[in-house]
Amino acid sequence: MNEHPIEGLMKNAMESIKEMVDVNTVVGDAVETPDGSVIIPISRVACGFAAGGGDYQSRETDKGEENQPTSFGGGSGAGVSVQPVGFLVVGNGQVRLLPVDGNAIYDRLIDMMPNLIDKLQSMCSRDKNKNQEGDSNIPMS
């Protein structure tokens, strides 16, 4: 059985979408910064596809000819949306996701929390060491 023309339309459109959208569209090419960090862009990709058509018989079928060839009319279309989500930053012994949208303040705070806790702990231990050194310099009477 011969391939219906709509199958060719759909196959062509799907191959075109496949060429446009690959894994490098979602996870972009890594970029290395001078300090040794690696930045990887992350995107959200959405695709839509539609195809349709119909077979039409010519008006000459009224003359009694039953096996007259039909004409085909159809079309297809596709749409691709690529939205940046953020950047994955790998460096200085940590991995961070920096979101693109400005409303991600809570995500940013959660991401910064381990560094903040480490700094507070180091400040507290420094103050504790200073107090212990200061206590040892006090002469006993």
SULHULIN-V20878 format. One record per run of one state. SS is the DSSP state (A for helix, B for strand, O for the rest). FROM is the first residue (numbers start at 1). TO is the last residue. If there is no record, write none. Layout:
ss=SS from=FROM to=TO
ss=SS from=FROM to=TO
//
This chain:
ss=O from=1 to=4
ss=A from=5 to=20
ss=O from=21 to=22
ss=A from=23 to=26
ss=B from=27 to=27
ss=O from=28 to=30
ss=B from=31 to=32
ss=O from=33 to=37
ss=B from=38 to=57
ss=O from=58 to=58
ss=A from=59 to=63
ss=O from=64 to=69
ss=B from=70 to=91
ss=O from=92 to=93
ss=B from=94 to=99
ss=O from=100 to=104
ss=A from=105 to=136
ss=O from=137 to=141
//
